[in-house]
């Protein structure tokens, strides 16, 4: 040890996440989902009856296989490492045990920061079906965590993943969270825009949200959330998103 290093001050700014890193993560998730659907077709896994954590654990295992594959089927994926349910602190330190469903950490220097613990791509995964409505499960128990500073408070991008088991699609599926009091609660700024599809053709949508907490005496800047909704080969149930029409 040289004794020259000095600890930086408190995390006081939001670090930019390159869109190219988001694309790598979304492509990897798209590949993992196809592999999971193959397991479902072979009778190795029941997607329709599985709990959220069971699905996410399967995705994590498959992502580990993808990460170890040589050559990698997902360009750039070897430049990230993956964690599941890793504990992180809330922006103000009042909670130390918060657990994003998945976290992707790129190589040092990929996200400019003074602390690599906070410089990741944080992912929240939620099932969408009749027992898990978008308004409560996806928005109130998922998306809201990014708005209030539980997760991704030191970066400007994050990802929501939906395991959609009914007939629900984007962008109409998020209508109940983008109007009236809900829009204010979740800080929706502008509309929901379609982003680039994954390498396997899964649609990705993006929304921007004002955040409701302060870093270093300044209101933190908005966060861009990508929404990647993944579907079984056939819907598990015929229900649709609340508040959407027959074409949703």
C-alpha angles and dihedrals in degrees: 000000000000097000090225099109117100124192114249121238124264118306099272106163142048116251120220118241113209114241088228090065091052089052092053091052093046091049091050091050090049091054092046091051092054090052090050091051088054089054089050091051090050091052093247096119136023109220094179095057100032122111122237094258092048092055093045092049090053090049090050092052092049091047088054090054091049091049092053095045118113116235094025114234089210115065112232096007093116088065091067134063124211134224132179126209092351112169118247134176126249114248092261096040094243090121121041101172105062114138124203111203094239133004126192116200117195125209115287111280096028090101114034107235145132091229123039092199089074096039104085143106104258119204130197116194125199135174116235117208141105092295092045108044118193093239095057109022102033102032108024097037098031121020093038091066090069092048097052095044103257093124137018092009093145096050135059100227137049140158137244117198123196124201095205113199099167135048099289128130143175140295093011092050091069096051094105089059097046102057136076119330092356092058090053093045092053095038096235109188113190126334136312109270129198113244131193115305120243118262088264095050103261111149119242124197128192133210131180122221135193110229124224104216138081131237118193092348093307129103105252117247121257124277127228113222122198116208118210112180116192125199138200118242088261127014115266091217138013098233120118134212114285114257095020129108130241091278096058 
